[in-house]
Amino acid sequence: MRSLKCLNGMALLVLASAASFASAQFAPETLPPPGGTLSAPQAVPELPPPAALPLRPMTVSEFVASFKPLPGKYEVLLIHPKTGCPVKVCFTLPPGCIRNVRFTGHRIVFDYKCHRDVVIRFLCCGKVWVRG
């Protein structure tokens, strides 16, 4: 048992020395040019910061047109069709075969074949009611 520990220690030592040799072998050399002087380092141009896209809530019709219904939980910021104010809508779509997604003025209906429809209603007071 003691000889196995010794062999493991030697194997680690060999691997460590091989790793240090490999890193030393591929280290870049910085030799001065034949003229004797080094050129000034070149400045790398800075990239402009990424443009921040404004987070704008979608209208309900934009949401219905772009949404791909897959099973899972969703939390979406939409513009309430009755009040025009942003409202957070949380809903869960069940697994199964979806037939259609409809929007009629004040509600979104996710129509499933097996009668597990999910309905999102936009109430007059600015609230949202979710069934399903």
C-alpha positions as CSV (number, residue, x, y, z in Angstrom):
1,M,0.0,0.0,0.0
2,R,2.8,2.3,0.8
3,S,4.5,1.6,-2.5
4,L,1.2,2.7,-4.3
5,K,1.3,6.0,-2.4
6,C,4.9,6.5,-3.4
7,L,4.1,5.8,-7.1
8,N,1.2,8.2,-7.0
9,G,3.4,10.9,-5.6
10,M,6.0,10.3,-8.3
11,A,3.4,10.4,-11.0
12,L,2.2,13.7,-9.8
13,L,5.8,15.0,-9.7
14,V,6.4,13.9,-13.3
15,L,3.1,15.5,-14.4
16,A,3.9,18.8,-12.7
17,S,7.4,19.0,-14.2
18,A,6.0,18.2,-17.7
19,A,3.4,21.0,-17.3
20,S,6.0,23.5,-16.3
21,F,8.3,22.4,-19.2
22,A,5.4,22.7,-21.6
23,S,4.5,26.2,-20.4
24,A,8.1,27.3,-20.5
25,Q,8.4,25.9,-24.0
26,F,5.5,27.9,-25.4
27,A,6.3,31.2,-23.6
28,P,6.6,34.0,-26.1
29,E,10.1,35.4,-26.4
30,T,10.6,39.1,-26.3
31,L,13.9,39.8,-28.1
32,P,14.8,43.3,-29.1
33,P,14.9,43.9,-32.9
34,P,18.4,43.9,-34.6
35,G,18.5,47.7,-34.5
36,G,18.7,47.7,-30.7
37,T,15.6,49.8,-30.0
38,L,12.1,48.7,-29.3
39,S,9.1,50.3,-31.1
40,A,6.5,52.1,-29.1
41,P,3.5,49.9,-28.2
42,Q,0.6,50.4,-30.4
43,A,-2.7,51.6,-28.9
44,V,-5.6,49.3,-29.3
45,P,-8.7,51.2,-30.3
46,E,-11.5,51.0,-27.8
47,L,-14.8,49.5,-28.8
48,P,-17.8,51.7,-28.2
49,P,-20.1,50.5,-25.5
50,P,-23.0,48.3,-26.7
51,A,-26.1,50.3,-27.4
52,A,-28.7,49.9,-24.7
53,L,-32.1,49.0,-26.2
54,P,-35.0,50.6,-24.4
55,L,-37.2,48.1,-22.6
56,R,-40.6,48.9,-23.9
57,P,-43.6,46.8,-23.0
58,M,-45.3,45.1,-26.0
59,T,-48.9,45.7,-27.0
60,V,-51.1,42.6,-26.7
61,S,-51.3,42.2,-30.5
62,E,-47.5,42.4,-30.8
63,F,-47.2,39.7,-28.1
64,V,-49.7,37.4,-29.8
65,A,-48.0,37.8,-33.2
66,S,-44.5,37.1,-31.9
67,F,-45.1,34.5,-29.1
68,K,-44.3,30.9,-29.7
69,P,-46.3,28.9,-27.2
70,L,-44.3,26.2,-25.4
71,P,-45.0,24.5,-22.1
72,G,-43.7,26.4,-19.1
73,K,-44.1,29.5,-16.9
74,Y,-44.1,33.0,-18.4
75,E,-43.9,36.5,-17.0
76,V,-44.5,39.2,-19.6
77,L,-44.8,43.0,-19.4
78,L,-47.6,44.1,-21.7
79,I,-49.5,47.3,-22.3
80,H,-53.0,46.9,-20.9
81,P,-55.5,47.3,-23.8
82,K,-58.1,49.1,-21.6
83,T,-55.9,51.5,-19.6
84,G,-52.7,51.8,-21.8
85,C,-50.5,51.3,-18.7
86,P,-47.8,48.5,-18.5
87,V,-48.9,45.5,-16.5
88,K,-47.1,42.3,-15.6
89,V,-48.8,39.1,-16.8
90,C,-47.8,35.8,-15.3
91,F,-49.2,32.5,-16.7
92,T,-48.3,28.9,-17.2
93,L,-48.8,26.9,-20.4
94,P,-49.4,23.1,-19.9
95,P,-47.8,20.5,-22.0
96,G,-49.9,19.3,-24.9
97,C,-50.9,20.2,-28.5
98,I,-52.0,23.8,-28.9
99,R,-54.5,24.5,-31.7
100,N,-54.6,28.3,-31.8
101,V,-53.7,31.5,-30.0
102,R,-56.5,34.2,-30.2
103,F,-56.7,37.8,-29.1
104,T,-60.1,39.5,-29.0
105,G,-59.9,43.1,-27.7
106,H,-59.7,42.2,-24.0
107,R,-58.5,38.6,-23.7
108,I,-55.9,36.1,-25.0
109,V,-57.0,32.5,-25.4
110,F,-54.5,29.7,-25.8
111,D,-56.7,27.0,-27.3
112,Y,-55.6,23.4,-26.5
113,K,-57.0,20.2,-28.1
114,C,-57.6,18.5,-24.7
115,H,-59.7,21.3,-23.2
116,R,-57.0,22.8,-21.0
117,D,-57.4,26.3,-22.4
118,V,-55.5,29.1,-20.8
119,V,-57.3,32.4,-20.8
120,I,-55.8,35.8,-20.0
121,R,-58.5,38.6,-19.5
122,F,-57.7,42.3,-19.2
123,L,-60.2,43.8,-16.8
124,C,-61.5,47.4,-17.0
125,C,-59.8,48.4,-13.7
126,G,-56.3,47.7,-15.1
127,K,-55.9,44.3,-13.6
128,V,-55.3,40.9,-15.3
129,W,-57.2,37.7,-14.6
130,V,-55.6,34.4,-15.7
131,R,-57.5,31.1,-15.8
132,G,-55.8,27.7,-16.7
